[in-house]
Amino acid sequence: MFQTPLSNEPAQLSIFDITGKLVLGQQFIADQHKPIDVGFLQPGIYYVSIETKNQTMRNKFIKMGAQ
């Protein structure tokens, strides 16, 4: 999974499982393209939130199991 660039400002990335439990929290500079390791997550549905001072982006993703 890759962060979406927003602008050159501090941002908070949060990933929640289907129950709403925080499974990953990470701060970063929003315009950096840096991969996020989600390999430790169990297969399932997750919600991701990226928050900066001026905006919040939310989406969901599905972590697939090994093929």
N, C-alpha and C positions, 0 to 999 in steps of 0.2 A: 504494500500500500504506500502511496506517495502523498505527501502534504500538498495541498493546493495553495499556490502563492496568493497572498492577499495584498500585502504592502510591506515596506521595510519597517515593521514595528513588532514588538513582543506579542506573542500569541500563546494561547493555552490549547493543547489538543487533549481531548478526553474521549476515551472509548468505554462504552457501557455494554454490559450483556443484556439479554432479553428481560432480566428481572430488574434492571436499573442499577445493578452493582457496577461501580467503577473498576475496570480491569486494567486500564492504562491511563496515566496522566503524564503529560510531557510539555515542557515549555520550549519554545523555539522562536527564531526570527522568521516572520511570515513569508519573506521573499526567498528563503533558502529552499532549494530542492533537495530534500534529504529523505531517504527511505525510512519507513517505520516498520520495525520487525513485529509482525503479528503471528509469527510461527508458533508461539507458545499458546495461542488461543485454541480452545476446543472448537470443532466444527459447530456452526450455529449462526444465528442472526445477532448482529451487533449494531450499535448506534455510535456514530462519531460526531463530535462537536468541536469546532475550531472557533475560539473566541479571541477577538482583539478588543481594543478599547472602543472601536467604532462599529463593529459588526460581529454577528454570530452566524456561522454556517453549520447546518446540521444535515446529516444524511445517514443512511443505513447501508450495511454491507453484509454479505453472506460469506462466512469462512467455510470453505469446502474441505472435506476430508481428503486424505491421500488417495490418489487414484491407483 
